[in-house]
Amino acid sequence: MRYVRYRTGLFRDVCLNATRSSSSVPSDVGTTGFNEGELNMNSIRLLAIALLLGGTLGLVYGGFSYTKDTTAVKLGSLELTVKEQKQVNIPLWAGIGAIVAGGLLLLTASKRG
């Protein structure tokens, strides 16, 4: 039997215990139709595509900004808050590196799979 592996391993343990008991649980509980290598290749391809997209967005936009609320003064029930806009710049080398790494992962995943 093949089981889906989660980080906690809880689902696999539950399925193993259910199939070992004398209950009327079907013997294919927890099977996926994929073997472990196919699941690994799909996760590598997904990571490669995420790196390619993230690197491309980093090159196109060059960064992102967000607003941070901070409390400047608090006197009893009176509270003065300040909204600061922060800018995060993504270096050019990081965008190019993410694209290269994603491309290499995608090529190696396609050669193995």
C-alpha positions in Angstrom: 0.0 0.0 0.0 1.1 3.5 -0.7 0.2 6.4 1.7 0.3 10.1 1.4 3.0 11.5 3.7 2.3 14.6 5.7 4.7 16.4 7.9 3.2 14.9 11.1 2.8 11.5 9.6 -0.6 11.3 11.4 -2.7 10.3 8.4 -0.4 7.4 7.5 -0.5 6.1 11.1 -4.3 6.3 11.2 -4.6 4.4 7.9 -2.2 1.7 9.0 -4.0 1.2 12.3 -7.4 1.2 10.5 -6.3 -1.4 8.0 -4.8 -3.6 10.7 -7.9 -3.6 12.9 -10.8 -6.0 12.3 -13.1 -3.2 11.2 -14.8 -2.9 7.8 -12.4 -0.2 6.5 -11.5 -0.8 2.9 -7.9 -1.9 2.3 -7.2 1.0 -0.1 -7.8 3.8 2.5 -5.1 6.5 2.0 -3.9 5.4 -1.4 -3.4 8.1 -4.0 -2.6 6.4 -7.3 0.8 8.1 -7.3 4.0 6.6 -6.1 6.4 8.5 -3.8 8.7 9.5 -6.7 5.8 11.1 -8.7 4.7 13.1 -5.6 8.3 14.3 -5.1 8.6 15.3 -8.8 5.4 17.2 -8.7 6.5 19.1 -5.6 9.8 19.9 -7.3 8.0 21.2 -10.4 5.7 23.3 -8.3 8.7 24.8 -6.4 10.4 25.5 -9.8 7.4 27.3 -11.2 7.1 29.3 -8.0 10.7 30.3 -8.2 10.3 31.3 -11.9 7.2 33.4 -11.1 8.8 35.0 -8.0 12.0 35.8 -9.9 10.1 37.3 -12.8 7.9 39.4 -10.5 11.0 40.6 -8.7 12.6 41.7 -11.9 9.5 43.4 -13.2 8.4 45.2 -10.1 11.8 45.5 -8.3 10.1 45.4 -4.8 7.0 45.9 -2.9 5.6 48.3 -0.2 3.4 47.8 2.8 1.8 50.0 5.5 2.7 49.6 9.1 0.6 51.1 11.9 2.5 52.2 15.0 1.3 53.8 18.1 3.2 57.1 18.6 1.5 58.4 21.8 -1.0 56.9 24.2 -2.5 59.1 26.9 -5.3 57.4 28.7 -8.1 56.8 26.2 -6.4 59.1 23.6 -4.2 57.2 21.2 -2.2 58.6 18.3 -1.2 56.2 15.6 1.1 56.8 12.7 0.9 54.9 9.4 4.3 54.3 8.0 4.8 53.1 4.4 7.7 50.7 4.2 9.5 49.9 0.9 11.2 46.5 0.4 13.5 46.4 -2.6 14.3 43.1 -4.2 17.9 43.0 -5.6 18.5 42.3 -9.2 20.7 39.3 -8.4 18.0 37.7 -6.3 15.5 37.9 -9.2 17.9 36.5 -11.7 19.1 33.8 -9.2 15.5 32.7 -8.6 14.8 32.4 -12.3 18.0 30.4 -12.9 17.3 28.1 -9.9 13.7 27.6 -11.0 14.8 26.8 -14.6 17.4 24.3 -13.4 14.9 22.6 -11.1 12.3 22.4 -13.9 14.9 20.9 -16.3 16.1 18.3 -13.8 12.6 17.4 -12.8 11.5 16.9 -16.4 14.6 14.7 -17.1 13.9 12.5 -14.1 10.1 12.3 -14.6 
